[in-house]
């Protein structure tokens, strides 16, 4: 049995300690801190205890909502895919960041009901029949790795995934001829800012001196309004110094915490072959076309944050599709002869080769992206003209989080270490932040987050990629 990490505002100490004592009396191991200054090693100790916990409890109140520590701990627990147990101590409803998770109502400082303890025992007690999965070194444990029922569900989903791949391949043979009907024989041309170059050339020639006009293969343009941009071969800088990221974050948000950014180190160079990536996030209309063809499953909700009729409504055809999990995103991309981008491909497409903070440069501006509740919902594709990346790609900061193919593994990035495998139920990386995420730095080009591949959310979408030389 591992330990339970309790996150709370110091102003809610009385209830937090009451809960901790109850849990300890029942035989649970609990780690709880006093929010005191224990010196320069305190953030590292906190990170160690959070990363090693088997369950994460967050006590929700107006005070903890405004707490720098609580919000940073919750972000890391989500990124590490810890089983989260939100407890509503005060307030009308749970926070948006945990609204998709079952919460426990303890308003009035009451003890949680029996369902809470039963759920907690499910993830805290090792199952002798279905032992905890051992993931490769550096990986993050899926939040339901010790839940035998969900483990069985994961096996079923993986099996269904294999069958879907086979069905998609067969369906493509039947659907392909239908898709080609009515195609404009003049294949669209996409303008790129750079030509494909070797690693040696990249070190001696500035990227901006290259221009090229590249014709996309016909199968990339067989769905109306679909466009991709070319990202040329070459090196780029991946990751960011946690201290640099913290300093930039603190320009706009006094509650930034170093713990948020340790996942982006070490900074390192990565070489990538040329590839294409969608200029826009996949829209409702494009995904609906795949669903209508019988290939894609519908999103897990047709609503958005402020619209009860979002998916399937022509008014929002050119808005990003949401509530699509990693498996659904992968199926969509494969249905059109593409794939999800790797984490490295996504980051290069977002920041280019100069190591910039955001797709447009170094300065944060709400006129460049939809983030931090400045709109309150998704926005039309391509709305932020000044927010494009160096390769002319839109909305790589804000609007919706985007699935990438990669398993969440430690840096430095290595495409050959198994992190780009299509198998397994480990957490998959998301990039780009969203319209409603708390923390401005979540929209930086280097920021990483992760979810289980079966999870979806109101601010989670995707875009596709494709090798330039298949």
Secondary structure by P-SEA (a helix, b strand, c coil): cbbbbbbbcccaaaaaaaaaaaaaaabbbbbbbcccccccaaaaaaaaaaaaccbbbbbccccccccaaaaaaaaaaaaaccbbbbbbcccccccccccccbbbbbcccccccaaaaaaaaacccccccccccccccccccccccccaaaaaaaaaaaaaaaaaaaaaaaaaaaaccccccccccccbbbbbccccccaaaaaccccccccccccccccccccccbbbbbbbbbbbbccccaaaaaaaaacccccccccccccccccbbbbbcccccccccccaaaaaaaaaaccccccccccccccccccccccccccccccccaaaaaaaaaaacbbbbcaaaaaaaccccccccccccccccccccccccccccccccccccccccccccccccccbbbbcccccccccccccccccccccccbbbbccccccccccccccccbbbbccccccccccccbbbbbccc
